[in-house]
Amino acid sequence: MKSWLLFVTALVIGAWGSAAAQPQPLRIFIRSGPKTHGPGQHDYPRFLTDWTKLLTDRGANVNGAPRFPTAAELTDTDVMIIYKGDAGMVAPEERAILAAYLKRGGGLVTLHDGMCSDDPDWFATIVGGAKKHGETNFSAGKVRFHFVDSSHPITKGVPDFEIDDEAFFLLRTAPGMHVLATAPLPSTHAGEVVPQIWTYENTLPGGKPYRSVVLMEGHNYANFSVPEFQTLILRAVAWAAKRPVDSLTR
């Protein structure tokens, strides 16, 4: 009887240890908003729907809304994906919620004009680089990505590629912005080389280190299905959450 009890106890302990060793699902909040622009462009609601399913199918716990998240929602979030026009326009009470989230070490992944702000100098200190709301600072056409840091976990093994999208210029940047990819502007300011993807690691006063990634493209919704671009986004989400970069691509 004693041997049987010892055997059962060992099985229970082993099962508990195995369960405890399993990584917890990645918790993601998608910050969305109303659609802007023409057909097939800036489709934030569709992204919220499609990427909730895509990320859930890859084992993540996904929440999201067409508004700024509440403090409670961010308490249950490891990384926030921002795909909304002018998402860098953050009200004072929202800045406080965002600061508390970042002080806990929460991650950010910002897509396309989610980096546009009425206070780009401030928002650049949050995500590494931002553009000014109301300025003419966009260049549409064929954007050719060139990876200037191909050894980073997010970009490793991804070849240079081209998509029809929109790039920005006149960026405000913060010290510590680490550029992963650049591209020549396709139309306005044609040929001027600007960052397209960058990482930014920062620590707010009294907080833990957090990670941010900005991917400048996302004007044309079809590009979210381009394998190279989709891989970069999935890796960026995992990296910003301080998980293995291939957590969502397997």
N, C-alpha and C positions, 0 to 999 in steps of 0.2 A: 504493500500500500504506500509506504514511504517513497519507494522508488518511482511509483506511478505519479505521485504528487510532484516529485522533483522534475519528472519528465514534462508534465503539463506546465509547471512553472517556467521551465526553460523555453517551452514553445511560446508561451505568452510573452515573456521578456524578449525573445527573439523577434516576434511579430511586432511588438511595440517599438523595438529599436529600428526595425526595418522601415516602419511607417514614419518614425521621427526623422530618419535619414532622407526621406523623400522631400525634394524642394517644394515649398508652398507655391501654388499657382501665382503667376505674376498678376498683380492688380493694376488695372489700367482705367484711367478716366479720359474720354475723348471730349475735348472742349470744341463744340461745334457752333454753328450760327445759321442765319438765313442765307439762302442762295443769292449770289450776286452774278453779274455779267451775263453773257449769252449762253446758248445751249452748249452743254459739255464743258463749261468753264466754272470754276469756283463753286462746285456743287458740294457744299459742306454737309447738307442733310444726307445726301447719298453716301458720302464718306462715312458718316456716323453709322448708317445702316450696314453698309458693305464691310467696313473694317471691324465693326462689333462682331459680325459673324466670322470674318477671317481670323481674327485674333482669338475668339472663343474656340474655333475649330483647332487652334494650335495650343489649347490648354490654358489660356489666360482667363481671368475673371474680369469682365469688361462692363463698365458703366459709362454713361455719357449724357450730355444734354446740350441744347442750343443756347447755353448761358454759362456764366461763370460758376464753377462748382462751389458748393457750400463747404464750410469748415469740416462738417461731419463726413461729407463725401471724400474730401482729401485725406481725412484720417485713415480711410481704407484704400488709399492709393499709393502705389509704388512709383508710377510714372504717369504724367499727364501729357497726352498728345494734343497739340493745339493746331487745329485747322479751321480757321475762322478769319474773315476779313478784319483787319485792324484790331487784332486781339491784344496788341500791346497797349491799347487804350484801357487802362485799368483804374477803376475808381478807388479812392483812398481806403474804403472798407475792404475792397477786394485785395488791395496791396497787402493789407495786414494778414488776410487769410493766406495769400500766396507766400508771404514771408515765413509764417509759421510752418507751412508745408515744406518749404525749402530748408528751414532750420532743422527739420527732422531728417533731412537727407533725401527728400523726394526728388525724382528726376523730371526733366522736361524734354519733349521733342516738338519742335516748332516747324510747321510746314508753310511754305510760300508766304503770303502776305499776313500770316499770323504774327510776323515780326514787325508789322507796321504799327507805329505808335504816335500819339500826340506829344509824347515825351521820350524820344528815341535815345537820348543820352542816358536816361534812367533805365529804360528797357534793355539797352545794350549791356548794362552791368548785371542784368538778370540772365540773359540768354547769350551774351557774347557779341552780338551785333544786331542792329535794328535800322529801320528806315523811317523817315519822317512822313507822317500823314499829310496829304495835300501837296507834296512836291511831285514834280514830274521826274520820276526816278525808275522807270521801267523800260525794258527793251525786249520786244517779242520776236520770236523766230526760232531758228535751229540753234539749240544750245549744245555745245560740244564739251562734255565733262572731261577734264584732265585731272587725274589723281596725283596730287603733289605729296601725299603721304599714303603710299600703298601698303605700308606695313601695319597700319592701325587695324585693330580687330574689326572695325566697321567696314573698312574698304578692302581688306586683304583679299586678293584673288579676283576682284571685280575689275574688268577691263574698262578702258575709256569707252564712252558711248555717247550717242547723240539723241536728243529728243526735241520735239517742237513744243516750246513752252515760253516762259517769260522769266527774264533775269532782272535783278535790281542793281542800282548803283547809288552813289552818294550815301553809302552806309556810314552809320556811327558804330564804332567798334570799341571793345573794352580790352585792356591788357589781359593777356591770358587766352584770348581767342586763338584756337589752334585750327588752321585751315587744312581740310582733308582734300578738297577738290576745288578747282577753278574753271572758268570758261571765258572765252572772249564774248563780249556782248554782241548780239546778232544784228541789231538795227540801230536804235538810238545809241549814240556813243560807240558805234560799231568798232570792234576790235579791242576795246578796252577790256583788260582781263580783271575779273572780279571773283571773289570767293563764292562758291556755290554750296559747299557743305563745310560746316565747322563744328568742333566741340568746344566746350567751355566748362571748366571745373572751378567751382567757387565755394566759399564758405561765408555765410552771413554772420555778423557779430553774434556770438553766443550760441551758434548752431553747429551742425555737423556738415561735412563736405557734401555737395550735391553735384550732379552732372547734368549738362544741357547739350542738346544737339539741334542744330538748325539745318534743314534741307530747303534750299531756296525755291525749288520747283514745286509744281502742283497747280499751275494755271489751267492746263488742260486735263480734265479728269481722267481721260484714257491713259495718261502716263502712269497712274497708280497700278496699272496692270503690266507695265514694262518690267520684265524679270529683274533687270539690274537695279532699277529704281525701287522696286518693291523689296528686294533683298536689303538694300541700304536702309530703308525705313525700318524693317523688322529688326535688323541688327542694331540700329540706333536706339530703338525702344528697349531692347534687352540691355544694351550697354548703359543707357541712362539709368536703368533700374539696378545696375551693378550685378547683373546676371551674366552667365556665359552668352556671348553674342549670337550663338546659333540656337538659343533656347526656343525661338519662335520660327526658325526656318526649317526645322527637321520635319 
